[in-house]
Amino acid sequence: MSISIPGRVVVFDYGEVISTAPEQHDRDELLRLAGAVPAAFWPAYGRHRDALDRGTLSIRDYWRGIATELGSEWDDVLIDRLWAADFRSWLSVDTGTLAVLHDLADGGTRLALLSNAGPDFGSFFRFGNLGRLFDAVIVSGELGMIKPEAGIFEHAMAELGIEAAQTIFIDNKEVNVRGAEQLGITGHTFTGAAQLRAFLTDLAR
């Protein structure tokens, strides 16, 4: 069923909104490659993610930093394998959200993508099959700023040629939604595709 919200743009986060969270076998593969236990690996994995997503830390240095925290040394071949395994783990798509995206597009509703992600994701977002759905793709790592900073929302609105009152923002992290709402953007914290569909259908009335 199409969802038409004229005059407004629905801006989607990617990770754990359009994509699913990495599955356990993906997480296990990273641990296997790293030769690490979960209690040590995952805090190190998350600790410098904002810098990676901001584009101020290279992929190579990000993985080298994890290795240092774990007391390991990883050569470039292993770093490339870790990067590929990590990248692949974020490629699975939530079928419910995918249906919502297509129903919005079928209804003529404009869509955009705004993701905290490294610049390596830019080509996938733009030139993967989903890229055709979005009027704009904004990747934090290309801009040197991340959600929930006001500047990245302002950049997105400027690129789309809209104001806050015309913007609807969907993200799984409440802190990012709150950041958008402080600018006057209508926000929704994603907890599932059914709740998202209900929220957007209400706005379409």
Secondary structure, DSSP 8 states (H G I E B T S, - for coil): -----TT-EEEE--TTTTB----HHHHHHHHHHHT--HHHHHHHHHHTHHHHHHTSS-HHHHHHHHHHHTT----HHHHHHHHHHHHHHT--B-HHHHHHHHHHHHTT-EEEEEE---GGGHHHHHHSGGGGG-SEEEEHHHHT--TTSHHHHHHHHHHHT--GGGEEEEES-HHHHHHHHTTT-EEEE-S-HHHHHHHHHHHH-
